Amino acid sequence: PDLSGYEKSGLGNVKYNISRIHVTAVEFHSASISLIPGTRVKLVIGNASLTIDMNWNIRTWMFKDSGRSTVYVSKVSVTAMLSTTLDNTGHTSISLTSCRTTSGDIDIKLNGKH
């Protein structure tokens, strides 16, 4: 979904809009799935990266600008615990019971008019 809103900064009120957000690349350098005794599954993803492209515009009382942006996020780690159960019809249901995510580096390239 698009993101928009207002923030207060040294420039006063800043109105922003981020739209057309697309994940253009995802890399998993390390991933594993472990079965935990009982009905749990542990998913671990390490050193992943992703690239996101988007449009942006910003407006303050002093200026306005817009353009395209590419965000590269690297050194992403995710650890998720899932629980599995059977419903009354015998179908498997999976629920996320915990999730921890960290990222190491974020590189943002803004291409605008100014």
matplotlib code that plots the C-alpha trace (Angstrom):
import matplotlib.pyplot as plt

x = [0.0, 1.0, 2.3, 1.5, 1.4, 2.8, 5.9, 7.2, 10.9, 13.2, 11.5, 8.1, 5.3, 6.5, 3.9, 5.1, 3.7, 5.4, 3.6, 4.1, 6.1, 7.6, 9.9, 12.1, 14.6, 14.9, 18.0, 18.2, 21.9, 21.0, 17.7, 16.6, 13.5, 13.5, 10.8, 10.4, 9.0, 5.2, 3.6, 6.1, 8.3, 11.2, 12.2, 15.5, 16.7, 20.1, 22.0, 19.1, 18.7, 16.0, 15.6, 12.6, 11.7, 9.1, 7.9, 8.0, 7.0, 7.5, 6.1, 7.0, 6.1, 9.5, 9.7, 8.3, 10.1, 9.3, 11.0, 11.9, 13.8, 15.6, 16.1, 18.5, 18.3, 21.0, 22.1, 18.5, 17.8, 14.4, 13.6, 10.0, 8.2, 5.1, 2.6, 0.6, -2.8, -5.5, -9.0, -12.1, -12.1, -8.5, -7.0, -3.7, -3.7, -0.5, -0.1, 2.8, 3.6, 6.8, 8.9, 12.1, 13.7, 16.8, 18.5, 22.1, 22.5, 20.0, 21.1, 18.6, 19.1, 16.7, 16.3, 14.4, 14.1, 16.2]
y = [0.0, 3.6, 5.6, 9.2, 11.6, 14.6, 14.9, 17.9, 18.8, 21.8, 22.7, 22.9, 20.5, 18.1, 16.3, 13.1, 10.4, 7.2, 5.2, 2.4, 0.4, -2.7, -5.3, -5.9, -8.4, -10.8, -12.9, -15.6, -16.4, -18.8, -20.4, -23.3, -25.0, -27.1, -29.3, -28.7, -31.6, -31.3, -29.1, -26.3, -25.3, -22.9, -20.8, -19.1, -16.8, -15.2, -12.6, -11.9, -8.8, -7.0, -4.2, -1.9, 0.7, 3.5, 6.9, 9.7, 13.3, 15.7, 19.2, 21.8, 25.5, 26.2, 23.7, 20.6, 17.8, 14.3, 11.5, 7.8, 6.0, 2.6, 1.2, -1.7, -3.5, -6.0, -8.3, -9.1, -11.9, -13.4, -16.0, -17.2, -19.8, -21.4, -23.7, -26.2, -27.6, -29.7, -28.2, -30.3, -31.3, -32.5, -29.6, -28.2, -24.7, -22.7, -19.8, -17.4, -17.5, -15.3, -13.4, -11.5, -9.5, -7.4, -5.5, -4.4, -1.9, 0.3, 2.2, 4.8, 6.4, 9.4, 10.7, 13.9, 17.2, 19.2]
z = [0.0, -0.5, 2.5, 3.2, 6.1, 7.9, 10.0, 12.0, 11.4, 11.3, 8.0, 9.7, 8.6, 5.9, 3.8, 2.1, -0.1, -1.1, -3.9, -6.4, -3.9, -5.6, -4.2, -7.2, -5.8, -2.8, -2.0, 0.7, 1.3, 4.2, 5.1, 7.2, 8.5, 11.7, 13.1, 16.9, 18.9, 19.2, 16.6, 16.0, 13.1, 13.2, 10.2, 10.1, 7.3, 7.6, 5.6, 3.2, 1.1, -0.8, -3.2, -3.3, -5.9, -5.3, -6.3, -3.7, -3.2, -0.4, 0.3, 2.8, 3.1, 1.4, -1.4, -3.0, -4.9, -6.2, -8.0, -7.8, -5.1, -4.7, -1.3, -0.8, 2.6, 3.4, 6.3, 7.0, 9.5, 10.3, 13.0, 13.0, 15.1, 13.6, 15.3, 13.4, 14.3, 12.6, 12.4, 12.9, 9.2, 9.3, 7.5, 8.7, 10.1, 10.6, 13.0, 13.5, 17.2, 17.2, 14.8, 15.2, 12.3, 12.1, 9.3, 9.1, 6.3, 4.4, 1.3, -0.1, -3.5, -4.2, -7.7, -7.8, -9.6, -7.1]

ax = plt.figure().add_subplot(projection="3d")
ax.plot(x, y, z, "-o")
ax.set_aspect("equal")
plt.show()
